[in-house]
Amino acid sequence: MSTRDLAWAVIILTAAGCARATTVETPNLGRPATAAQIAGWDISVGADGAGLPPGSGTAAKGAAVYEQKCQACHGAKGAGQPNDRLVGGHGTLTSAAPVRTIGSYWPYATTVFDYVRRSMPYIQPQSLSDDEVYGVTAYLLNLNGIIGENDEINARTLPKVKMPNQENFIRMYPARGR
């Protein structure tokens, strides 16, 4: 066998070995997600409000939803225990023991809506209606002194809410539609 033939043999065998190496074996668990299942989780809301659904709520309406579906984990009026505290913490971020809450840390009110809608209640994520999410968001913003009890939150008003710590974040992408 010539050197040239040997080189070609090595190339062919290497290529064949690489082809086998790219075959991925799986444990054959689960099934591929359908387009409809993916669409059910494709519910992101941008800082500028892009993606907010129709609906509305006030703190007064959200208080009842919070007491029924959130209070067991986040305490009465967002005071915390057994899970995260949602209210207070103003002026603590530069201290030795910062308290990161919606009112002291979060940069955009729309991210409160997005997080509640996507992830809460913990044992039943995405079980709240859009009106319930708007109401709970309004309630939490009200508890933090950011909006009034009867201020209506919806897709038009929520992006306009100015969060106390918003200026301490750097926007890494341009605002859409502005």
N, C-alpha and C positions, 0 to 999 in steps of 0.2 A: 504494500500500500504506500502510495506516495505521500509526501508531507501535505500536499494540497488536498488529497483525498481524506487524510486523517483530520485536517482542519475542518473540512466540511462535515465529517462524521461528528466531530465534537460540537459544532454549531447546531446540527440537527438534533443530537441527543440533548443538548442544553435547552434548546427551544421546546422539545417535547417535555422535558422535566419542568420547565417554567409553566407550560400549559397545565400540567397536573397540579402544580403548586397554586394556581389561581382558582382552582375548584374549592369552593367553600362548603364545608359540611356543617349542617345545623342539626340541632336535636329534634327538629320537626315538631316544635311546640307552638301552639297558637296558630294564627292565620294572618295573612296580610290584611291591613286595615283597608276598608272600602273608602271611596271618595266621600260618601256621606258621613262616615265616622270621623274622618279627618276634618271635614267641614264643621262638625259639631264642636271641635276643639280649636278651630281657627277663628277665635273670637277676640283677638288682641285689640286693645284700645291704646292709641298713641297719646303721648303727653299733650298733644294739641287737640285731642278729642276725636281724631279720626277713628272710626269704628264704633263710636257710641251708638247704641240702639235707640229706637223710639221708647218713650216712657218718661216717667217723672216720679219724684218723691219729695217729701219734706221730713225734717227731723221728727216732727210730731208723729208722722205715719211710721217712720223708721224705728221709733222707740219700741213699738209693740213687736216688730219683727226681731229686733235685737234681743229683747227680753226672752222671746220664745226660742230663737235659734242660735244666739251668740253668747248670751250671758253665762251659760254653764262653763264655757271655756275662757272667756275674757273678763269675767266678773261684772258686777253691777256698774253701770255707767262707764265701762271700759277700763276699770281700775286694775285689771289683771288678775291672774290666778284662776286656774292653774297655768294658763298660757299667757302670751304676751299682753303687756299693758298697752292700751291704745290711746290713752289720754294723759295729758300733762307733759312733764319733762322740759318745759320751756326754760331756756337759759342754762341747760345742763350739758350741752354738747361739748363744751370746752372744759368741763370739769373732769375730775379723776373718775367719776362714776356717771357717765352720760346716760340719760334715759331717752332712748330713741322711740318716739311714738309718732302717730300720724301728725300731730300738731307741732312736734318739735323737730322732726327729721325729714319726713316725706316731702319731696320737691313739687309734686303735681297732684292735684285732687283727682285727676283722671286715673292715676295709677291706683288710688284707693278703690275706685269703682272696678277697675280691671282685676285687681287682686281678689276682691270680694266675689265678683261674678265668676271668676275662674276657679277659685280654690275653697270657697266657704259655702256652707259650714263644712268643717273638716271631714266629718263622716259622710257627707252627702254633697260633694262639690257639684256646682252647676245646677243645684236644685231650686235656687231662688229665682223668682220671676224678675224681669228687668225692672219693674216698678219697685219690687222689694229691695233690689240692689241699690237703686237710686235712693230709696228711703233710708236704708242702713248707712249708705255713704253720707247722706245729709245729716243723719243723727250723729255719726262720728265726727264730722266736721263741726257740727254745732257744739258737741261736748268739748271740743278743743278751742271753742271761741272764734271759729273762723267764719261761720255763717249764722244767721238768725234761725230761730226755731221754725218759723213759717216761711223761710226762703225756699222757693221751689228749685230743685236741682233737676236738670234734664240735659239733653245733648247740646243745647245751645248755651246754657248757663254754667255747666260744670267746668268746661275748659277756661272760663273767665275767672274762676276762683283763684285767688292769690294765696299760696301757702306761705307760712311764716319763714321757712328755711329755703325757699326756692332760689334765692340769690346766691346761696352757697354751693350750688351745683353748676357744673359746666355742661352745657348742651353740646353733645358730640355730633349732632346731625342737624341740618336745618329744619325749621318748622315747616310742615306741609301746609299748603293752602294759605300761607300768610305772607 
